[in-house]
Amino acid sequence: MRLFGTMTVSEGELSIGGVKASALASEYGTPLYVMDERLIRETTEQFCDSFRHHALKTGILYAAKAFFNIQMARLADDMGLCLDVVSGGELYTASEAGFPMSRVYFHGNNKSEAELHQALEAGVGTIVLDNRSEALRLAAMLRGQSRRQQVLLRINPGISAHTHRYIQTASPDSKFGESLHDPDIFTVIGTIAALPELDLAGLHCHIGSQIFAETTYFKAAETMLEFVRQVAMRCNVSVRTVNLGGGFGVYYTAGDQPLRLSLFLGRLLEHIDSARRDRDLPDLEILIEPGRSIIGNAGTTLYTIGDTKQAGGEHYLFVDGGMSDNLRPALYQAEYEAAVANRMDEPAVQTYTVAGKLCESGDVLIRHIDLPHAERGDLLAVASTGAYGYSMASNYNRNVIPAVVFVGNGKSRLAVRRQTYEDLTAQDIR
């Protein structure tokens, strides 16, 4: 298992943030989401330092959907990030954390009236419109008021990124945004720009997640800038902001080759500025929305190992969690690395399939991983679970959602308490 951030091994045991895995399991129980706060901050700083350009205004939005709670919202605020939220629940969490609403961008392809009212009442800085109908609904809500709401319009540039089809978001048949190739697209933009209640500041796109090819981003940027030029010519609308989304891939297993952010982000901005000047476009604000790439490698899930058994050609190692705390392997065959956290110095002698305790044959976290001989009560650490683990957790089989802890400088602090059985029935009508 590759070690990230503050992970170390001493006397055969894994520590994160200077805290031993066994100490974390003893204090908080398992399964347990462990977040390396220093690595989160260092990665964020790398984004902030690298995504700068002398001729372009730039901004970074943290994509809350990857991992979000009050503590993460406050960390993002402390680092000076803006925030990309996609639901009323994420917006409420940001508000509860005291995150400045002027730095919030509210996304989503099917915002309800209640969510739009919530955003307006909260004073959200920018609403990212998914479609023409949403624009008309929002304008109607604002009619008769003195304020104008800043908006972006999500555009589907029709670029199929090389990633799992479930996390492609700009293929021609994607559910997200208005298609750049729709014959009515310029009429749509002209109509939205003419709505007096809305201030159409610019355009947004997002081509997918877990992308490793920088040429894909270059193509998306060029496509969007050419579209900006056409919007100016055909709609007489001056675009001030272009949001290129996120999707920057991270390392999970051997074979993953993430982009070197310090080099790639600079090249991307140079490419954008060159394309802007070639098209004689005015100064632009360029935004990106990293989520997984900030939080992914900073998260580790600790499990307690239960029974092991052999069935046919499989040697199963069972853990006390599963698809209820990490849906990604079952949802789109995501792969992970892992280690027996209290046997880090022991050689791998057995090929295991790591399975959870849920009543599904597909509840498998890792297929065919070489590990030391594991015994009941040992701890399994699964690396790089920071993104889309906690945020996609469920109560399937009435399992409780695990706790979240932040670690650093030899200390740990609880960010989200473990659910209790009482929590499971708290909303039930008796």
Secondary structure, 3 states (H helix, E strand, C coil): CCCCCCCEEECCEEEECCEEHHHHHHHHCCCEEEEEHHHHHHHHHHHHHHCCECCEEEEEEEEHHHCCCHHHHHHHHHCCCEEEECCHHHHHHHHHCCCCHHHEEECCCCCCHHHHHHHHHHCCCEEEECCHHHHHHHHHHHCCCCCCEEEEEEEECCCCCCCCHHHECCCCCCCCCEECCCCCHHHHHHHHHHCCCEEEEEEECCCECCECCHHHHHHHHHHHHHHHHHHHHHHCCCCCEEECCCCECCCCCCCCCCCCHHHHHHHHHHHHHHHHHHCCCCCCEEEECCCHHHHHHHEEEEEEEEEEEEECCEEEEEECCCCCCCCHHHHHCCCCCEEECCCCCCCCCEEEEEECCCCCCCCEEEEEEEECCCCCCCEEEEECCCCCCHHHCCCHHHCCCCEEEEEECCEEEEEECCCCHHHHHCCCCC
